[in-house]
């Protein structure tokens, strides 16, 4: 996807959100690798991962208006 240069700040936010999602995924994965499975912790980590993903996708949707390759 080719993005207009005026979206640089939004693209940086997307990259940051993408990294945050990756961290949330790794945290959840690491927890699932352990032997203790507290359902409250599992729900919290899952929600954190879902929230991070949704934030990233909201930014992705906002980036679509800056596409040059429509």
C-alpha positions as CSV (number, residue, x, y, z in Angstrom):
1,X,0.0,0.0,0.0
2,X,1.3,3.4,-0.9
3,X,0.4,6.2,1.6
4,X,0.4,9.9,1.1
5,X,3.3,11.6,3.0
6,X,0.8,13.7,5.0
7,X,-0.1,10.5,6.9
8,X,3.4,10.1,8.4
9,X,2.3,10.7,12.0
10,X,-0.6,8.3,11.6
11,X,1.7,5.7,10.1
12,X,4.0,6.1,13.1
13,X,1.0,5.5,15.4
14,X,0.2,2.4,13.4
15,X,3.7,1.1,13.8
16,X,3.6,1.7,17.5
17,X,0.2,0.1,17.8
18,X,1.5,-2.9,15.8
19,X,4.5,-3.3,18.2
20,X,2.1,-3.0,21.2
21,X,0.0,-5.7,19.8
22,X,3.0,-7.9,19.3
23,X,4.0,-7.4,23.0
24,X,0.5,-8.3,24.1
25,X,0.5,-11.5,22.0
26,X,3.9,-12.5,23.4
27,X,2.7,-11.8,27.0
28,X,-0.4,-14.0,26.5
29,X,1.7,-16.7,24.8
30,X,4.2,-16.7,27.6
31,X,1.4,-17.0,30.2
32,X,-0.1,-19.9,28.3
33,X,3.3,-21.7,28.3
34,X,3.4,-21.7,32.1
35,X,1.7,-24.2,34.3
36,X,-0.5,-21.9,36.4
37,X,-3.7,-20.9,34.6
38,X,-5.6,-18.3,36.6
39,X,-8.7,-17.6,34.5
40,X,-8.8,-13.9,35.7
41,X,-5.3,-13.4,34.5
42,X,-6.0,-15.2,31.2
43,X,-9.1,-13.0,30.6
44,X,-7.0,-9.9,31.4
45,X,-4.2,-10.8,29.0
46,X,-6.7,-11.8,26.3
47,X,-8.6,-8.5,26.7
48,X,-5.3,-6.6,26.5
49,X,-4.4,-8.4,23.3
50,X,-7.8,-7.8,21.8
51,X,-7.7,-4.1,22.8
52,X,-4.3,-3.7,21.3
53,X,-5.4,-5.4,18.0
54,X,-8.6,-3.3,17.8
55,X,-6.6,-0.1,18.3
56,X,-4.2,-1.1,15.6
57,X,-7.0,-1.8,13.2
58,X,-8.8,1.5,14.0
59,X,-5.6,3.3,12.9
60,X,-5.3,1.0,9.9
61,X,-8.9,2.0,8.9
62,X,-7.9,5.7,9.3
63,X,-4.9,5.2,7.1
64,X,-7.1,4.0,4.2
65,X,-8.1,7.6,3.4
66,X,-4.4,8.4,2.7
67,X,-4.0,5.5,0.2
68,X,-2.6,6.6,-3.2
69,X,-3.0,3.2,-4.8
70,X,-6.8,3.1,-4.7
